Amino acid sequence: MKRIVAVQAVVTAPDFDREPTAAELGAIESEMPVITAELELLDAQIVTLDRAPSPLDVRRIRRARRRVLVARRELTNRGIVGAPEVA
């Protein structure tokens, strides 16, 4: 029986061992308000998965959605989306 193996070394293996670059860390830092707002929205939605949402839950979800929209708008207005900063 003939064994089939890769002729080349795995090309993507070194990527797992490297640390994030300064540009990648800067991009994450600039997007952190959006990430935080999306997590708050997700938390509000998770609370209502197993029960009918109360008026307080509905208000919490609505406010969390607004925070996400505001954070995305601010990030877009700064011109950060799709173009990470180079430090």
C-alpha positions as YAML, in Angstrom:
chain: A
units: angstrom
residues:
- id: 1
  name: MET
  ca: [0.00, 0.00, 0.00]
- id: 2
  name: LYS
  ca: [1.32, 3.39, -0.97]
- id: 3
  name: ARG
  ca: [1.22, 6.22, 1.60]
- id: 4
  name: ILE
  ca: [0.06, 9.65, 0.52]
- id: 5
  name: VAL
  ca: [1.82, 12.47, 2.35]
- id: 6
  name: ALA
  ca: [2.36, 16.17, 1.78]
- id: 7
  name: VAL
  ca: [5.49, 16.99, -0.14]
- id: 8
  name: GLN
  ca: [5.82, 20.48, 1.35]
- id: 9
  name: ALA
  ca: [5.89, 21.59, 4.95]
- id: 10
  name: VAL
  ca: [2.72, 23.12, 6.28]
- id: 11
  name: VAL
  ca: [2.70, 26.72, 5.15]
- id: 12
  name: THR
  ca: [0.43, 28.14, 7.84]
- id: 13
  name: ALA
  ca: [2.05, 26.52, 10.88]
- id: 14
  name: PRO
  ca: [4.31, 29.46, 11.81]
- id: 15
  name: ASP
  ca: [1.30, 31.82, 11.91]
- id: 16
  name: PHE
  ca: [0.01, 30.09, 15.01]
- id: 17
  name: ASP
  ca: [3.24, 30.75, 16.85]
- id: 18
  name: ARG
  ca: [3.55, 34.45, 16.14]
- id: 19
  name: GLU
  ca: [2.35, 37.31, 18.32]
- id: 20
  name: PRO
  ca: [-0.02, 39.98, 16.98]
- id: 21
  name: THR
  ca: [1.70, 42.89, 15.30]
- id: 22
  name: ALA
  ca: [1.45, 46.44, 16.60]
- id: 23
  name: ALA
  ca: [-0.92, 47.28, 13.73]
- id: 24
  name: GLU
  ca: [-3.20, 44.36, 14.62]
- id: 25
  name: LEU
  ca: [-3.24, 45.33, 18.29]
- id: 26
  name: GLY
  ca: [-3.98, 48.93, 17.32]
- id: 27
  name: ALA
  ca: [-6.90, 47.82, 15.16]
- id: 28
  name: ILE
  ca: [-8.31, 45.70, 17.98]
- id: 29
  name: GLU
  ca: [-7.92, 48.58, 20.42]
- id: 30
  name: SER
  ca: [-9.71, 51.01, 18.10]
- id: 31
  name: GLU
  ca: [-12.58, 48.54, 17.61]
- id: 32
  name: MET
  ca: [-12.92, 47.76, 21.33]
- id: 33
  name: PRO
  ca: [-15.96, 50.04, 21.92]
- id: 34
  name: VAL
  ca: [-17.84, 48.19, 19.16]
- id: 35
  name: ILE
  ca: [-16.80, 44.82, 20.55]
- id: 36
  name: THR
  ca: [-17.91, 45.80, 24.06]
- id: 37
  name: ALA
  ca: [-21.26, 47.12, 22.82]
- id: 38
  name: GLU
  ca: [-21.88, 43.94, 20.81]
- id: 39
  name: LEU
  ca: [-21.10, 41.82, 23.88]
- id: 40
  name: GLU
  ca: [-23.61, 43.81, 25.94]
- id: 41
  name: LEU
  ca: [-26.24, 43.27, 23.25]
- id: 42
  name: LEU
  ca: [-25.47, 39.55, 23.17]
- id: 43
  name: ASP
  ca: [-25.78, 39.34, 26.96]
- id: 44
  name: ALA
  ca: [-29.16, 41.08, 26.83]
- id: 45
  name: GLN
  ca: [-30.37, 38.70, 24.13]
- id: 46
  name: ILE
  ca: [-29.11, 35.59, 25.95]
- id: 47
  name: VAL
  ca: [-31.12, 36.53, 29.05]
- id: 48
  name: THR
  ca: [-34.34, 36.28, 27.04]
- id: 49
  name: LEU
  ca: [-33.64, 32.95, 25.32]
- id: 50
  name: ASP
  ca: [-35.51, 30.74, 27.77]
- id: 51
  name: ARG
  ca: [-38.36, 33.07, 28.68]
- id: 52
  name: ALA
  ca: [-40.57, 35.77, 27.26]
- id: 53
  name: PRO
  ca: [-38.84, 39.14, 27.48]
- id: 54
  name: SER
  ca: [-40.20, 41.48, 30.12]
- id: 55
  name: PRO
  ca: [-40.60, 45.19, 29.39]
- id: 56
  name: LEU
  ca: [-37.30, 45.73, 31.21]
- id: 57
  name: ASP
  ca: [-35.60, 43.15, 28.97]
- id: 58
  name: VAL
  ca: [-37.01, 44.80, 25.85]
- id: 59
  name: ARG
  ca: [-35.68, 48.17, 27.01]
- id: 60
  name: ARG
  ca: [-32.27, 46.67, 27.81]
- id: 61
  name: ILE
  ca: [-32.03, 45.10, 24.32]
- id: 62
  name: ARG
  ca: [-33.16, 48.31, 22.64]
- id: 63
  name: ARG
  ca: [-30.55, 50.36, 24.53]
- id: 64
  name: ALA
  ca: [-27.84, 47.81, 23.76]
- id: 65
  name: ARG
  ca: [-28.72, 47.98, 20.04]
- id: 66
  name: ARG
  ca: [-28.44, 51.75, 20.17]
- id: 67
  name: ARG
  ca: [-25.02, 51.50, 21.82]
- id: 68
  name: VAL
  ca: [-23.86, 49.17, 19.05]
- id: 69
  name: LEU
  ca: [-25.07, 51.57, 16.38]
- id: 70
  name: VAL
  ca: [-23.42, 54.55, 18.09]
- id: 71
  name: ALA
  ca: [-20.13, 52.70, 18.50]
- id: 72
  name: ARG
  ca: [-20.16, 51.58, 14.85]
- id: 73
  name: ARG
  ca: [-21.00, 55.11, 13.68]
- id: 74
  name: GLU
  ca: [-18.14, 56.61, 15.71]
- id: 75
  name: LEU
  ca: [-15.72, 54.01, 14.40]
- id: 76
  name: THR
  ca: [-16.82, 54.63, 10.83]
- id: 77
  name: ASN
  ca: [-16.60, 58.40, 11.24]
- id: 78
  name: ARG
  ca: [-13.02, 58.07, 12.47]
- id: 79
  name: GLY
  ca: [-12.20, 56.18, 9.27]
- id: 80
  name: ILE
  ca: [-10.81, 53.15, 11.08]
- id: 81
  name: VAL
  ca: [-12.95, 50.45, 9.47]
- id: 82
  name: GLY
  ca: [-10.91, 48.34, 7.08]
- id: 83
  name: ALA
  ca: [-7.75, 50.42, 7.52]
- id: 84
  name: PRO
  ca: [-5.78, 49.50, 10.65]
- id: 85
  name: GLU
  ca: [-3.57, 52.21, 12.09]
- id: 86
  name: VAL
  ca: [0.17, 51.84, 11.79]
- id: 87
  name: ALA
  ca: [1.92, 52.89, 14.96]
...
